[in-house]
Amino acid sequence: MLGTPDIRANSYKHAQISKSGWLFKYAEVQKSWKKRWFMCTKDRVLFWFRNPEDGKPISHILLENRHLTQPFEFGRKHCLMFLDPSNSDVRSLKIAADSDADFFAWWQVVSSMVKFSEVICEDTQK
C-alpha cells in the first residue's frame, strides 16, 4: 500500500511545494507507465494526481523513511525507485522523467528527503 494513512495525507492543500511537475509512474498491475502530476512538499510527502487541476491526489508516500535507487530494468532511462526497507510487503514506487534535466531536478529534491539514497547517475553527456 503506497498511500499510507498519515496526518500529512491532506497536507498538499496548504503545503510549501519543493517541486511539482509531470512524471511517469509505473503501474504494477497493468505493467505500464502512466503520466501523472507529482507534487513534493517540504514536509517530505510525495503526492501524485491525474492532472494539476485535480482536487484530490490519487495517492502519496512519505519520503523520510524510504530508500531511493535508480533501477535500470524498467525500460526507462530516467527512472527512480522508492523502497520501504522496513516492510518488504509494501510495493515500491517507480517514477521516470522525460529528460536528463527533469531527472536531475527531481533527484536533487527527493534525494535530500529520503533516509538513504543510492543513485548511480549515468554520464548522459556522451
C-alpha positions as CSV (number, residue, x, y, z in Angstrom):
1,M,0.0,0.0,0.0
2,L,1.6,3.2,-1.1
3,G,-0.7,5.8,0.3
4,T,-0.2,5.1,4.0
5,P,-2.7,7.0,6.1
6,D,-1.0,9.8,7.9
7,I,-1.8,13.2,9.4
8,R,0.1,14.7,6.5
9,A,-2.0,13.0,3.8
10,N,-4.0,16.1,3.1
11,S,-1.1,18.5,3.6
12,Y,-0.8,19.2,-0.1
13,K,-3.7,21.8,0.2
14,H,-1.6,24.1,2.4
15,A,1.9,22.7,1.8
16,Q,5.0,24.5,0.8
17,I,5.9,22.8,-2.5
18,S,9.5,21.8,-3.1
19,K,8.9,20.6,-6.7
20,S,6.0,19.8,-8.9
21,G,5.6,18.6,-12.5
22,W,4.8,15.8,-14.9
23,L,6.5,12.4,-14.4
24,F,5.6,8.8,-15.4
25,K,4.6,6.3,-12.7
26,Y,5.0,2.6,-13.2
27,A,1.6,0.8,-12.7
28,E,2.5,-2.6,-11.2
29,V,-0.9,-4.2,-12.1
30,Q,-1.0,-3.1,-15.7
31,K,2.8,-3.3,-16.1
32,S,2.8,0.1,-17.9
33,W,3.8,3.7,-17.4
34,K,1.2,6.3,-16.7
35,K,1.8,10.1,-16.9
36,R,0.9,11.7,-13.6
37,W,1.3,15.2,-12.0
38,F,3.6,14.9,-9.0
39,M,3.9,17.3,-6.1
40,C,6.7,17.0,-3.5
41,T,6.2,19.0,-0.3
42,K,8.8,20.4,2.1
43,D,7.4,18.1,4.8
44,R,8.6,15.1,2.8
45,V,5.4,13.9,1.2
46,L,5.2,12.9,-2.5
47,F,1.7,13.2,-3.9
48,W,0.5,12.2,-7.4
49,F,-2.6,13.3,-9.3
50,R,-4.1,12.6,-12.7
51,N,-3.6,16.2,-13.6
52,P,-2.6,19.5,-11.8
53,E,-6.3,20.6,-11.6
54,D,-7.4,17.6,-9.6
55,G,-8.6,18.4,-6.1
56,K,-7.6,15.1,-4.6
57,P,-4.4,13.1,-5.1
58,I,-4.5,9.5,-6.3
59,S,-2.1,8.6,-3.6
60,H,1.1,9.6,-1.7
61,I,4.1,8.3,0.0
62,L,6.1,9.6,3.0
63,L,9.7,10.0,1.9
64,E,11.5,10.3,5.2
65,N,11.9,6.5,5.8
66,R,12.3,5.5,2.1
67,H,15.4,4.4,0.2
68,L,16.0,5.8,-3.2
69,T,17.7,4.0,-6.0
70,Q,18.0,4.1,-9.8
71,P,16.8,0.8,-11.4
72,F,17.8,0.1,-14.9
73,E,15.4,-2.9,-15.6
74,F,12.2,-1.0,-16.3
75,G,12.9,0.3,-19.8
76,R,13.2,3.9,-18.8
77,K,16.4,5.9,-18.8
78,H,15.4,8.5,-16.2
79,C,13.9,6.2,-13.6
80,L,13.9,6.5,-9.8
81,M,12.6,3.8,-7.3
82,F,11.5,4.4,-3.8
83,L,11.7,1.4,-1.4
84,D,10.4,0.9,2.1
85,P,13.2,-1.0,3.9
86,S,11.1,-1.6,7.0
87,N,8.4,-3.5,5.1
88,S,9.1,-5.7,2.2
89,D,5.4,-6.2,1.6
90,V,5.0,-2.6,0.6
91,R,5.2,-2.1,-3.1
92,S,8.0,0.2,-4.4
93,L,7.2,3.4,-6.3
94,K,8.9,3.8,-9.6
95,I,8.8,7.1,-11.4
96,A,10.5,8.4,-14.5
97,A,11.2,11.8,-16.1
98,D,11.2,12.7,-19.8
99,S,14.6,14.3,-19.9
100,D,18.0,14.5,-18.2
101,A,17.2,17.9,-16.8
102,D,13.9,16.8,-15.3
103,F,15.5,13.7,-13.8
104,F,18.3,15.6,-12.1
105,A,16.0,18.3,-10.9
106,W,13.7,15.7,-9.2
107,W,16.6,13.6,-7.9
108,Q,18.1,16.7,-6.3
109,V,14.9,17.4,-4.4
110,V,13.9,13.9,-3.4
111,S,17.3,12.5,-2.6
112,S,17.6,15.1,0.2
113,M,14.3,13.9,1.7
114,V,14.8,10.2,1.9
115,K,16.5,8.1,4.6
116,F,19.1,6.6,2.1
117,S,20.0,7.5,-1.4
118,E,21.9,5.2,-3.8
119,V,21.7,6.7,-7.2
120,I,24.1,5.8,-9.9
121,C,23.8,8.5,-12.5
122,E,24.9,7.6,-16.0
123,D,27.0,10.2,-17.8
124,T,24.4,11.4,-20.3
125,Q,26.7,13.9,-21.9
126,K,28.5,11.3,-24.0
